[in-house]
């Protein structure tokens, strides 16, 4: 069931700006890149989504958060002074409802929603393949589509999607997620071409990161250490590693970057580890 419980903070209703508004208006205004609207984050309660939300809020961005769990979402929104709506991002009618309260230009959209279903191809069902595609690829396309009129109003907006190191590297038992995330990379490039110059579209491709979604893979400490050792930098990713790049790509400083798939993967996507 869709719920919409967020509301702007009183000072914002009165037109007051937070103390960090200089980030949005000074230094970038001369380039015509001042950030004046709201940034929407889908998957805001996930490890990467919440880390990115906190970074953007600290930089003075006004946020509208979307995720499925209303209790966790409401708590995060209260912490960050953000509006929020809970919904299933794979359902088009609910997406429209979740964004109904956004009545201003949207200067950024983050789709940090994903799945991890690791099985050999012989054991994958059609439903599992389609679900991975629905959540990762179709959901991303529908989210951008729903927000597109508001993104166009902003004039200098940024969209951030998420892929996986598994797309470019190729791992056993990753057929479902690699198909779905490969589609996300294609979507990134297609939208970057279609929506330029008013909207930039980029994609981050992390390796395994310590989030709740990845927790089942990391429950065994010996397995976690073994996976970490496969990375040249000899550790697993943290949500902040990914959020740091995400915040940059969403910022005016990345104003000449679009259509890119950028790895945050401890080197695993491009380097051989030491033998």
N, C-alpha and C positions, 0 to 999 in steps of 0.2 A: 504494500500500500504506500502510495506517495504521501509524503508529509512535507509541509513547508512552514517551518517555525522561525526562520530567521527574520530579523528586521534590522535596519540600520541603527547604529548607535546614535543617541541624541545629538552629540556634537556634530556628527556628519549630516544629520537632518538639517541642522542649522547652518551648514555650509562651512563649519570649521575644519581645518586641515590638521593632521597629526604633525608632531614635531619633526618627523623625518620627511616632510613634504618636499624639502629641498632636493632630495634624490630625484623626485619626479619633475621638478620644474626648473631647477637651476643647473646650468651646465649643459643640459640637453635641449633646452628650448631653442637655442641658437641653431640647432640642427633640425628643428621641426619635429623632434621626437619626444616631446613631453608626454608623460604617462598621466592620463586624466580620468580614465574609466575604471572598470572593475575587472579583476582577473578571476576566471572560473577554474576551479580545480575539481575534476572528476577523480574519484578514488582518493579523496582527501584524507581518509582515516588510515590508509595503508602506510607502511613504513616509509616509502619514498614520497608518497603524496603528502603526508603530514610534515616530513622534514622540509620539503620544498615550500609548503604553506607557511611554515614558521620563518623561513628565510625571506620569503617575499613580504610577509607582514612586517618583519623587522626593517625591511627596506622602504616601508611606507606604502606598499600596495594595498588597496582595498580588495577584499576577497569575497567570493561567493563559493561555498563549499558544497560538493555533492558526493554522497556515498550511500550505502545501503543501511548501515546501522545508525538509527536516529539518536541513540543514547551517546555513543562515542562521538558522533558528528556534532551533536549539540554542545558537548563539553569542549571540543576543539574550537568550535565557532565562538564560544564564550571566551575562551583563552585569547583568541586572535581578533576579537571584536569584528567577526565576520557574519554575513548572512549565510543561510544554509537551507538545503532541501534534500530529503532522502528519497531515493528512487532506484529502480533497476535500470541501469544505463542501456541495457539491450532492448528496451521497449520504447519505441519512438514517441508514443503519445505521452508517456510519463516523462520523457526527456523534455518535451515542450513545456509540460507543467512545472517541472523543476526549475526551469529558467524563466518562468512567467514573471517573477518578481524583479528580474533584471531589466530595468527600464532606462538604461543609460548605455553609452558605448562600452564595448568589451575590448579592453586593450590586450588581453591575454587569455589563452585557454590551454589548460594542461589536461591530458587524458592519461592518468596514471593508474589504469585498471588493467589487470592481467590475470593469467591462470598459469599453473604449472601442473601438467598431467604427463608424467614420464612413463611411457609404456612402449614396448616394441610394437611395430606396425601390426604384427599378426594378432595382437590382443586389443587393438583399438577398435571401438565400435564407430559406426557412422555418427551416432549421436554425440560421442565424445569429440570427434573431429569437428563437427558443426558447432558444438558449444565453444570450443577453443576459438574458432573463427568468429563466432557471434560476439563473444566478449571482447576479444582483442582487436579485431579488424573492423567488423561491422559497427560495433559500439563506438569506436573512434570516429568513423565516418559520420555516423548519426549525430554524435556530440558536436562535431564541427558544423554539420549542416544545420542543427538546431540553433546554434549561436551565430551563424554566418551573417545575418542582417546586422546584428550589433557589432560584430567584428569589423564589418565594412564601415560602420559609422565612425570607428575609432581612427581610421586613416593610417595608423602605424601600429598594427597589432601583431602579435606573435602567437603561434600555436606550437605546442610541444607534445610529441607522441613518444611512445616507448617501444623498443624492439628488444632483442636479446643477442648476446654474443653467439648463441647457437645458430643464428641464421647464416652468418658469414663463415663460421668455423666448421659446423657439422659435427654433431655428437650422436652416438647411439641412443635410441629410446626417446628422441626429441621430435619425432615426426609431427605430432599434433601442434606443439608450440612453435616449431620452426616454420611450418606452413602458415600458421596464423600471423606470426611476427614478420615473416617475409612479406606478407600482404601489407602489413603496416608500413614497411619500408617503401614498398611501391606506392602506397597511398601518400606517404610523406612527399615523395618527389613529384607525384602528379598534382597534389594540392599546391605545392610550392610554385610550380609552373603556372597553374591556373589562377592562383590568387595574388601573384605578384603584380604590382609592387606594394600594394596596400597591406598585405598580410604575409608575414614570413612564416614558414613551416619547417621545423627541424625535428630530429628524432635522436634520442639517446638509447644506446644499446649496452646495457650493463651485463656483467657476468653475475654469478651467484652472489646475492647480497643478503645480509642478515636482516630479514624481515619476517613478519608473521607468516606470510605466504610461503617462504622458503623453510620455515621451522621444521617441517617433517623431514626434510633432507639433511638437516643439521642436528637432529636430536641425538644422533650418535657422535660423540666427540671425536672418536678416531676417524670416522668418515669425514667429518668437517675438516679435520687437519689434512686428510688426504686430498680433499678437493682444493683446499687452500694452497697446497704444495704444487698443484698443477699450474698455478699462476706465477709468472716471473717475479712478481712482487711479494709472493709467498704469504698472502693473506686473502681472506674473503672481503668483499665489499661491505661498506656500511652505508646506510641510507644517506648520510651527510655527504659521502663521496659523490653520489649521483645528484643529490639536490644542489650541490655547489655548481656543477656544470649547468643544471637545469635553470637555476636562477640567472646565470650569465646569459644563456640563450634567450631567456625571456626579457632581458634588459635592453635598454637603448644602446648599450655598448656593443651589442651583437647585431647592430642595425644593418650590417652588410653581409650577414650570414643567413642563407636559406637553402632548403633542399638537401641538407646534410644529415648523414647518419654518423653519429659520433660515439665511439666506444668509451665506456668507463668500466674497464674490465681487468685491471691489474696486469695488462699486457697480454692476456690470454688470447685475444682475438688476432694478434699479429705476430707474436713472438714465440719462439720455442723456449721452454724452460731448460735450466741447466741439468745435464744428465748426471 
